[in-house]
Amino acid sequence: MRHINRLLWICFLISSAFPINFLFAQPGVKTQWTQDGNGYYKAEEGKILEVNLLDPNHPTVFLDEATLTPADSSTPLSIRQFIISPDRKKVLLFTNTKRVWRYHTRGDYWIYDFNKKQLSQLGKGLPASSLMFAKLSPDGTSVAYVSKHNLYMEDLTSHQITQLTADGNDRMINGTFDWAYEEEFGCRDGFRWSSDSKHIAYWKIDARSIRNYLMLNTTDSTYSFTIPVEYPKAGQNPSACYIYVVDTKTKENKKMDIPGDPIQHYIPRMEWTPNGQSLIIQQLDRRQQESHIMLCEIKTGTTKNIYSETDNAWIDIKSRWNDDDPSGWEWIDNGKAFLWVSEKDGWRHVYKVDINGKETLITKGNYDIIGIDLIDEDNQKLYFSASPDNATQKYLYQVSLKGGKASSVSPLSQAGTHSYRISPNGKLAEHTFSSSTAYFAGEVVVLPGHEQKLAAAIQRDLPAGTPKPEFFKITTADGVEMDGWMVKPTAFDSTKRYPIVFQVYGEPAGQTVTDTYGTGFNRLYEGSMAADGYLYVSVENRGAPAPKGRVWRKAIYRNIGTINIRDQAMAAKEILKWNFVDSSRVAVWGWSGGGSSTLNLLFQYPEIYKTGIAVAAVGNQLMYDNIYQERYMGVPPESQADYVKGSPITHAKNLQGNLLYIHGTADDNVHYQNAEMLINELIKYNKQFQLMSYPNRSHSISEGEGTSAHLARLYTNYLKQYCPPGGR
């Protein structure tokens, strides 16, 4: 998805401005809870510690340095992740990790056996740092993992390794996913053990028809070389997708008979049913407007559809999974039903769906759930986050699993964004609160009453003298009411007019207007924008994933580059009427999708925006990947005109103001060709601009010594030169 991950972005903003240490797990890494649910385990300085939620400053050692030190080493393993078996007799340890596109998902695995008091490396004989997603079998006798696109199983007594698939390569992918599935569906871990340990179900992705996009490295050797990325562009067929089941005893692989053309559908979710005899999957058509939930009988491979829904825009499977990881299935009623999220009634709600497809609405009312925090089946409660009255905030609610009216759990008097790590027993929760002016983390509360049991370990307020963001609503000439925030200059004088800088994103993958700590900061600006005399503003257009109902979010369907751009421009027109805004000094900037919006605003509304800084922007929507772009813009060629209308290169000839365009040449997400296509168009019409290409930097433009400092200086100098600060 073409945006900087929202959580990482906020953390970057906070950490760049304040001395706070943050440790956030990558997507898909789940908390390892103690058996009683009152504590959790964490890796720290060569040890694994057990932390009591009510006494976090005095953890006990679960595995010490000596235990985690291999026989041929003098230092303990550097543990990135670990998984403790349910019986607490074995621990899987992930170390020596390497990145696969976004995240560290391959490396070496070790296992510690408490009964044998033995630390052993897995996958011996396979390439170093090649193992992915190792998982213990439910009976504890084996481990399965992926290496070099093939699936393996290893016996934990003999350490004999059995290869379960043989056709894996960079185009025939077993047990994990291609670039597009990972980027746009959050799919990384691509296999599942059955509950009886007799079978493993896995995805097989056939990417042989996908062409490579070739990134060019010209700096790391005397002669340049290419870096291929199999990348399906909008309008190009996706990889074919299949589900297979392998018998761990006979090694027989059986393909599930899933209806439809495997190239023209996606399977973003798959899991075993609790009885271990069948699979449950979600299938989307290529347009992502039809969703089918199916049961697959593994003995015959036959498939039965049990639940379907359609949407004339798109079905957003990612609206439910907060950790960007669609693994697992929310089973209740002893496996006879599960929870599902849908926007079918105009709001994002939780439904109970039984194994025959009968549904019951759980969260009733004119509001969106933001995410599910805990299913507490013992107490028949569902904890979820929502914000019915303010789309910039987030609170915890509870509702009966039988359905009904939800009640608030978070103190509504504490206005802002509340996040929780709730223990599996539903009794305790680690509470984090963030607002535009304050942040605290580490508070422990008792649920459902939210009584404090432990005060927050980290607490921060805005430093003295730092201007506080002011939230506002603005209604455009089109009658669209939009949320916004503004940070005024430090020495604000209402009789003067100030330059205004708009931060924009504008696409369905992220919000900019949230009541969170870090709102109003700009990590690319050297110094203080407020102290230098800038108004810093952001407004949220239709199509942003705010909890404001389906109509709001999906108004952007086949309208990226048009309706979101008009909303932004019409809001800016209203803001420019404020008597302290200098309409001759108006700048806009954004990254990724925000870079695209910046270009479109500068090109389509040159009478408003005088200066723009666009980072890693999509200049031509037809050059982005098919899963993301077709979800929101339809499938070319039938929607080709919409792609053209919404692409910045179409409007580049209208440039009148000042443009700084920034892009990394090794951006595997938004390819550098977007920059070169846009450059050609600007040259064609003799439009003058400035370009900064960062060699071999990715979408984050973070690699290489001095890069971040250089980018910040470049950004700041350009803004000061072409949109001078200070009141006049």
SEBADREN-652716 format. One line per 5 residues: number of its first residue (from 1); their letters; for each residue x negated, y negated, z negated of C-alpha. Coordinates in steps of 0.1 Angstrom, whole numbers, plus 5000, padded with zeros to 4 digits. Example, Ala and Ser with C-alpha at 12.3 -4.5 7.8 and 13.67 -1.06 7.14 Angstrom:
2
1) AS) 4877 5045 4922; 4863 5011 4929;
//
This chain:
728
1) MRHIN) 5000 5000 5000; 4985 4967 5009; 4982 4949 4976; 4958 4948 4947; 4972 4972 4921;
6) RLLWI) 4993 4950 4898; 4980 4964 4865; 4944 4962 4876; 4950 4927 4889; 4964 4916 4855;
11) CFLIS) 4935 4933 4837; 4910 4916 4859; 4926 4882 4852; 4925 4887 4815; 4891 4902 4813;
16) SAFPI) 4876 4875 4835; 4889 4848 4812; 4887 4864 4777; 4864 4887 4758; 4887 4917 4756;
21) NFLFA) 4877 4952 4764; 4902 4973 4783; 4902 5010 4792; 4929 5020 4816; 4932 5055 4829;
26) QPGVK) 4936 5060 4866; 4970 5070 4880; 4981 5105 4871; 4960 5108 4840; 4985 5116 4812;
31) TQWTQ) 4980 5111 4774; 4968 5143 4757; 4990 5144 4726; 4985 5164 4694; 5008 5193 4687;
36) DGNGY) 5029 5173 4662; 5031 5143 4686; 5018 5119 4660; 4984 5114 4676; 4964 5118 4707;
41) YKAEE) 4930 5127 4719; 4904 5105 4736; 4869 5108 4750; 4843 5085 4736; 4805 5084 4735;
46) GKILE) 4800 5121 4743; 4828 5133 4720; 4865 5141 4721; 4883 5125 4692; 4917 5131 4676;
51) VNLLD) 4934 5099 4668; 4962 5096 4643; 4986 5069 4655; 4990 5057 4619; 4953 5057 4612;
56) PNHPT) 4935 5050 4645; 4904 5036 4628; 4895 5069 4613; 4896 5095 4641; 4885 5130 4635;
61) VFLDE) 4861 5149 4659; 4878 5175 4680; 4847 5183 4701; 4813 5169 4691; 4782 5160 4712;
66) ATLTP) 4764 5192 4705; 4794 5213 4717; 4797 5192 4748; 4760 5195 4757; 4752 5221 4783;
71) ADSST) 4725 5246 4775; 4701 5232 4800; 4706 5196 4790; 4697 5173 4761; 4727 5150 4765;
76) PLSIR) 4764 5157 4763; 4787 5156 4794; 4799 5122 4804; 4837 5130 4804; 4860 5110 4826;
81) QFIIS) 4891 5131 4820; 4900 5162 4800; 4930 5185 4796; 4937 5205 4764; 4956 5238 4768;
86) PDRKK) 4989 5240 4750; 4976 5266 4726; 4945 5243 4719; 4921 5272 4727; 4906 5258 4758;
91) VLLFT) 4896 5223 4771; 4890 5214 4808; 4864 5187 4812; 4860 5165 4843; 4826 5149 4849;
96) NTKRV) 4801 5137 4875; 4830 5123 4894; 4832 5106 4928; 4857 5084 4945; 4881 5097 4971;
101) WRYHT) 4894 5064 4986; 4909 5047 4956; 4902 5069 4926; 4877 5093 4911; 4895 5126 4920;
106) RGDYW) 4866 5149 4928; 4837 5160 4906; 4825 5188 4884; 4846 5208 4859; 4836 5225 4828;
111) IYDFN) 4856 5245 4803; 4851 5249 4766; 4866 5281 4750; 4872 5278 4713; 4874 5315 4708;
116) KKQLS) 4841 5322 4725; 4826 5288 4713; 4813 5285 4748; 4808 5257 4773; 4808 5269 4810;
121) QLGKG) 4807 5252 4843; 4833 5261 4868; 4829 5264 4906; 4793 5275 4905; 4781 5280 4940;
126) LPASS) 4804 5254 4954; 4790 5219 4963; 4783 5196 4935; 4811 5170 4927; 4835 5188 4951;
131) LMFAK) 4861 5202 4927; 4895 5185 4925; 4926 5187 4902; 4915 5218 4882; 4944 5233 4862;
136) LSPDG) 4946 5262 4837; 4970 5289 4845; 4999 5290 4821; 4986 5323 4807; 4952 5308 4801;
141) TSVAY) 4933 5334 4820; 4924 5315 4852; 4917 5280 4866; 4927 5268 4901; 4911 5239 4919;
146) VSKHN) 4905 5225 4953; 4871 5222 4970; 4864 5209 5005; 4901 5211 5014; 4905 5247 5003;
151) LYMED) 4922 5262 4972; 4903 5284 4948; 4910 5304 4917; 4884 5314 4890; 4888 5341 4864;
156) LTSHQ) 4878 5327 4830; 4864 5360 4817; 4842 5370 4847; 4840 5336 4863; 4846 5354 4896;
161) ITQLT) 4858 5328 4922; 4885 5338 4947; 4891 5316 4978; 4929 5314 4983; 4929 5295 5016;
166) ADGND) 4903 5296 5044; 4914 5271 5071; 4906 5239 5051; 4886 5211 5067; 4889 5174 5070;
171) RMING) 4920 5178 5092; 4936 5209 5077; 4941 5199 5041; 4951 5224 5014; 4961 5214 4979;
176) TFDWA) 4955 5177 4983; 4965 5150 5008; 4955 5128 5037; 4948 5090 5034; 4983 5079 5041;
181) YEEEF) 5000 5102 5016; 4976 5092 4989; 4979 5055 4996; 5016 5052 5001; 5032 5080 4981;
186) GCRDG) 5006 5083 4953; 5002 5119 4962; 4967 5133 4952; 4971 5165 4933; 4986 5189 4958;
191) FRWSS) 4992 5223 4941; 5012 5238 4912; 5010 5270 4891; 5041 5290 4886; 5052 5294 4850;
196) DSKHI) 5043 5331 4851; 5008 5325 4866; 5016 5348 4895; 5018 5322 4922; 5005 5288 4933;
201) AYWKI) 5025 5265 4954; 5006 5239 4975; 5009 5213 5002; 4993 5219 5036; 4987 5188 5056;
206) DARSI) 4979 5192 5092; 4962 5160 5103; 4946 5173 5135; 4967 5150 5157; 4958 5119 5137;
211) RNYLM) 4932 5097 5153; 4902 5083 5134; 4898 5046 5128; 4861 5040 5130; 4846 5016 5105;
216) LNTTD) 4811 5004 5115; 4782 5002 5091; 4754 4980 5105; 4734 4972 5074; 4724 5005 5057;
221) STYSF) 4701 5018 5084; 4681 5007 5114; 4708 5020 5137; 4745 5014 5130; 4768 5043 5123;
226) TIPVE) 4805 5049 5121; 4826 5059 5092; 4858 5077 5103; 4891 5074 5085; 4920 5095 5097;
231) YPKAG) 4946 5069 5097; 4981 5070 5113; 4990 5035 5125; 5026 5023 5127; 5044 5040 5156;
236) QNPSA) 5020 5069 5156; 5032 5103 5144; 5024 5113 5108; 5005 5144 5098; 5026 5175 5097;
241) CYIYV) 5035 5186 5062; 5042 5222 5050; 5047 5239 5016; 5030 5273 5010; 5030 5297 4982;
246) VDTKT) 5001 5321 4975; 5003 5352 4955; 4974 5351 4931; 4971 5390 4930; 4976 5399 4967;
251) KENKK) 4962 5365 4980; 4991 5365 5006; 5000 5329 5017; 5037 5324 5026; 5051 5293 5043;
256) MDIPG) 5084 5280 5030; 5110 5276 5057; 5118 5239 5053; 5142 5227 5079; 5134 5200 5104;
261) DPIQH) 5103 5189 5124; 5073 5190 5100; 5058 5160 5118; 5089 5139 5115; 5095 5143 5077;
266) YIPRM) 5076 5137 5045; 5075 5158 5013; 5064 5135 4986; 5075 5157 4957; 5074 5194 4949;
271) EWTPN) 5075 5214 4917; 5085 5248 4904; 5119 5254 4888; 5116 5264 4852; 5123 5301 4860;
276) GQSLI) 5092 5302 4882; 5111 5319 4911; 5118 5290 4933; 5105 5255 4942; 5123 5222 4942;
281) IQQLD) 5112 5197 4967; 5122 5162 4980; 5122 5157 5017; 5123 5123 5034; 5130 5117 5071;
286) RRQQE) 5103 5097 5088; 5124 5065 5085; 5126 5072 5048; 5163 5065 5049; 5175 5101 5041;
291) SHIML) 5165 5120 5010; 5172 5157 5005; 5165 5177 4974; 5161 5214 4982; 5155 5247 4965;
296) CEIKT) 5130 5271 4981; 5132 5308 4972; 5096 5320 4972; 5104 5357 4980; 5122 5349 5012;
301) GTTKN) 5110 5313 5019; 5146 5303 5025; 5157 5268 5016; 5190 5254 5003; 5199 5217 5001;
306) IYSET) 5215 5207 4968; 5215 5169 4968; 5213 5142 4995; 5215 5105 4997; 5210 5079 5024;
311) DNAWI) 5201 5042 5025; 5203 5019 5056; 5171 5002 5045; 5148 5027 5027; 5148 5051 4998;
316) DIKSR) 5122 5040 4973; 5107 5071 4957; 5081 5050 4939; 5107 5029 4920; 5108 5056 4893;
321) WNDDD) 5072 5067 4887; 5053 5040 4868; 5019 5057 4869; 5019 5059 4907; 5019 5097 4904;
326) PSGWE) 5050 5116 4917; 5040 5149 4899; 5064 5167 4877; 5101 5170 4875; 5124 5158 4847;
331) WIDNG) 5142 5190 4837; 5168 5190 4810; 5195 5214 4797; 5171 5243 4798; 5163 5239 4834;
336) KAFLW) 5199 5237 4845; 5197 5200 4854; 5172 5172 4860; 5171 5134 4859; 5170 5115 4892;
341) VSEKD) 5168 5078 4900; 5188 5062 4928; 5199 5028 4940; 5231 5041 4956; 5255 5019 4936;
346) GWRHV) 5235 4988 4942; 5213 4991 4911; 5184 5013 4902; 5200 5038 4878; 5193 5072 4862;
351) YKVDI) 5215 5101 4871; 5217 5136 4858; 5219 5161 4886; 5226 5198 4879; 5212 5227 4899;
356) NGKET) 5242 5227 4921; 5239 5190 4930; 5267 5176 4907; 5257 5142 4894; 5265 5121 4864;
361) LITKG) 5255 5085 4860; 5235 5080 4828; 5226 5043 4828; 5258 5023 4836; 5260 4986 4843;
366) NYDII) 5249 4959 4866; 5212 4961 4859; 5181 4979 4871; 5160 5004 4852; 5123 4996 4857;
371) GIDLI) 5110 5029 4846; 5116 5060 4824; 5095 5060 4792; 5106 5092 4774; 5132 5119 4777;
376) DEDNQ) 5140 5128 4741; 5161 5159 4746; 5160 5169 4709; 5178 5137 4700; 5197 5135 4733;
381) KLYFS) 5182 5101 4741; 5167 5085 4771; 5142 5057 4766; 5138 5034 4796; 5125 4999 4804;
386) ASPDN) 5147 4972 4819; 5154 4935 4818; 5190 4927 4827; 5188 4890 4820; 5153 4880 4831;
391) ATQKY) 5136 4896 4861; 5102 4883 4850; 5103 4903 4817; 5105 4939 4805; 5121 4955 4774;
396) LYQVS) 5127 4990 4760; 5162 5004 4759; 5178 5037 4748; 5209 5055 4760; 5225 5088 4754;
401) LKGGK) 5216 5116 4778; 5254 5120 4782; 5256 5085 4796; 5271 5053 4782; 5261 5018 4772;
406) ASSVS) 5224 5012 4766; 5211 4995 4735; 5179 4974 4732; 5150 4988 4713; 5125 4960 4718;
411) PLSQA) 5131 4929 4698; 5148 4906 4723; 5136 4876 4703; 5101 4885 4714; 5104 4873 4750;
416) GTHSY) 5080 4888 4775; 5069 4921 4787; 5069 4952 4764; 5051 4984 4772; 5051 5016 4752;
421) RISPN) 5033 5049 4749; 5059 5070 4731; 5049 5102 4713; 5067 5133 4727; 5086 5137 4695;
426) GKLAE) 5102 5103 4700; 5093 5091 4666; 5063 5069 4671; 5052 5045 4698; 5021 5025 4706;
431) HTFSS) 5035 4991 4715; 5018 4965 4737; 5033 4931 4742; 5024 4906 4768; 5037 4871 4777;
436) STAYF) 5023 4842 4795; 5009 4828 4762; 5001 4858 4741; 4989 4894 4742; 4987 4921 4716;
441) AGEVV) 4980 4958 4717; 4978 4987 4693; 5009 4980 4672; 5026 5013 4662; 5063 5013 4656;
446) VLPGH) 5089 5038 4645; 5117 5045 4670; 5145 5038 4675; 5145 5011 4649; 5112 4995 4661;
451) EQKLA) 5099 4991 4625; 5062 4983 4624; 5040 5010 4609; 5007 4996 4620; 4997 4961 4630;
456) AAIQR) 4982 4954 4664; 4945 4960 4668; 4940 4934 4695; 4958 4900 4694; 4951 4870 4717;
461) DLPAG) 4968 4837 4722; 4959 4812 4750; 4928 4793 4740; 4934 4759 4726; 4938 4733 4752;
466) TPKPE) 4948 4758 4779; 4980 4746 4797; 5009 4771 4793; 5027 4783 4824; 5062 4769 4827;
471) FFKIT) 5088 4792 4842; 5115 4778 4864; 5142 4787 4889; 5146 4770 4922; 5175 4772 4947;
476) TADGV) 5167 4768 4983; 5187 4753 5011; 5198 4788 5020; 5213 4792 4986; 5186 4817 4974;
481) EMDGW) 5177 4813 4937; 5141 4822 4931; 5120 4826 4899; 5087 4807 4897; 5060 4796 4874;
486) MVKPT) 5038 4764 4873; 5007 4754 4855; 5003 4717 4852; 4970 4698 4851; 4954 4695 4816;
491) AFDST) 4957 4658 4815; 4991 4657 4832; 5004 4622 4840; 5040 4621 4854; 5033 4588 4872;
496) KRYPI) 5006 4605 4894; 5009 4629 4923; 4988 4661 4922; 4977 4686 4948; 4996 4719 4947;
501) VFQVY) 4982 4754 4952; 5007 4782 4958; 4998 4818 4950; 5018 4842 4972; 5022 4879 4977;
506) GEPAG) 5057 4882 4992; 5060 4919 5002; 5078 4949 4985; 5047 4963 4968; 5043 4937 4940;
511) QTVTD) 5055 4908 4920; 5036 4875 4912; 5062 4859 4889; 5061 4879 4856; 5060 4868 4820;
516) TYGTG) 5027 4885 4813; 4993 4875 4799; 4972 4863 4828; 5000 4846 4846; 4987 4813 4859;
521) FNRLY) 4950 4824 4859; 4931 4824 4892; 4901 4847 4891; 4888 4833 4924; 4885 4798 4911;
526) EGSMA) 4852 4787 4894; 4861 4767 4864; 4896 4755 4855; 4922 4745 4881; 4941 4727 4854;
531) ADGYL) 4911 4708 4841; 4902 4698 4877; 4937 4685 4883; 4956 4711 4904; 4992 4721 4901;
536) YVSVE) 4992 4759 4904; 5025 4775 4913; 5040 4808 4924; 5076 4817 4935; 5092 4851 4941;
541) NRGAP) 5110 4857 4974; 5136 4882 4983; 5120 4916 4989; 5098 4915 4958; 5103 4946 4936;
546) APKGR) 5119 4926 4908; 5148 4941 4888; 5174 4920 4905; 5194 4947 4923; 5191 4966 4956;
551) VWRKA) 5204 4937 4978; 5176 4914 4966; 5149 4940 4971; 5161 4953 5005; 5169 4920 5021;
556) IYRNI) 5134 4922 5035; 5141 4954 5056; 5128 4947 5091; 5121 4912 5080; 5086 4912 5066;
561) GTINI) 5070 4880 5080; 5103 4863 5085; 5127 4863 5055; 5100 4863 5028; 5082 4836 5046;
566) RDQAM) 5113 4814 5050; 5121 4819 5013; 5087 4808 5003; 5087 4778 5026; 5122 4767 5016;
571) AAKEI) 5113 4769 4979; 5081 4749 4986; 5103 4722 5003; 5123 4718 4971; 5092 4718 4949;
576) LKWNF) 5077 4691 4971; 5106 4668 4962; 5092 4667 4926; 5079 4632 4920; 5045 4644 4907;
581) VDSSR) 5036 4666 4937; 5014 4653 4965; 5029 4666 4997; 4998 4657 5017; 4977 4681 4996;
586) VAVWG) 4995 4715 4998; 4975 4748 4998; 4985 4784 4997; 4965 4816 4992; 4970 4853 4988;
591) WSGGG) 4953 4887 4991; 4963 4916 5012; 5001 4913 5017; 4996 4879 5002; 4970 4871 5028;
596) SSTLN) 4994 4880 5055; 5020 4857 5039; 4995 4829 5037; 4988 4831 5074; 5024 4832 5083;
601) LLFQY) 5032 4802 5060; 5003 4782 5075; 5013 4791 5111; 5051 4790 5108; 5055 4760 5086;
606) PEIYK) 5025 4738 5094; 5045 4707 5083; 5044 4720 5047; 5012 4739 5042; 4980 4720 5050;
611) TGIAV) 4953 4745 5037; 4953 4782 5035; 4929 4809 5021; 4938 4844 5033; 4920 4874 5020;
616) AAVGN) 4921 4909 5035; 4953 4901 5055; 4973 4922 5080; 4972 4900 5111; 4992 4925 5132;
621) QLMYD) 5017 4947 5115; 5013 4974 5142; 4978 4979 5129; 4989 4990 5094; 4996 5026 5083;
626) NIYQE) 5029 5042 5094; 5043 5053 5060; 5042 5018 5045; 5050 4997 5075; 5077 5020 5089;
631) RYMGV) 5094 5022 5055; 5100 4985 5055; 5101 4976 5092; 5115 5007 5110; 5098 5030 5135;
636) PPESQ) 5084 5015 5167; 5092 5012 5195; 5128 5007 5184; 5118 4980 5160; 5088 4967 5179;
641) ADYVK) 5103 4932 5183; 5105 4929 5145; 5069 4938 5141; 5058 4912 5166; 5081 4885 5152;
646) GSPIT) 5067 4890 5117; 5030 4893 5125; 5007 4863 5119; 4990 4867 5153; 5023 4859 5170;
651) HAKNL) 5023 4825 5154; 4985 4817 5153; 4989 4792 5181; 5008 4769 5157; 4979 4764 5133;
656) QGNLL) 4974 4727 5124; 4959 4728 5090; 4927 4742 5074; 4922 4780 5074; 4896 4801 5056;
661) YIHGT) 4899 4838 5065; 4881 4864 5044; 4878 4901 5051; 4856 4931 5043; 4843 4950 5073;
666) ADDNV) 4846 4984 5055; 4882 4979 5045; 4898 5013 5050; 4932 5000 5040; 4936 4968 5060;
671) HYQNA) 4912 4973 5088; 4888 4947 5100; 4904 4948 5134; 4932 4927 5119; 4906 4899 5115;
676) EMLIN) 4892 4903 5149; 4926 4903 5166; 4935 4872 5148; 4902 4855 5156; 4908 4862 5193;
681) ELIKY) 4942 4846 5191; 4929 4815 5174; 4901 4812 5199; 4926 4816 5227; 4944 4784 5216;
686) NKQFQ) 4912 4766 5205; 4923 4766 5168; 4894 4758 5146; 4890 4777 5113; 4864 4792 5090;
691) LMSYP) 4856 4829 5086; 4838 4849 5060; 4831 4886 5067; 4818 4906 5038; 4797 4935 5053;
696) NRSHS) 4806 4970 5041; 4830 4957 5015; 4864 4975 5010; 4898 4961 5004; 4889 4948 4970;
701) ISEGE) 4857 4930 4982; 4840 4940 4950; 4810 4961 4961; 4775 4948 4963; 4754 4926 4941;
706) GTSAH) 4767 4891 4937; 4798 4896 4958; 4824 4885 4932; 4805 4853 4923; 4799 4845 4960;
711) LARLY) 4836 4849 4968; 4846 4827 4939; 4822 4800 4949; 4834 4802 4985; 4870 4800 4975;
716) TNYLK) 4865 4771 4951; 4844 4750 4974; 4868 4754 5003; 4898 4745 4982; 4881 4714 4967;
721) QYCPP) 4869 4703 5002; 4902 4706 5020; 4927 4701 4991; 4909 4677 4968; 4918 4680 4931;
726) GGR) 4931 4652 4908; 4960 4630 4904; 4965 4599 4925;
//
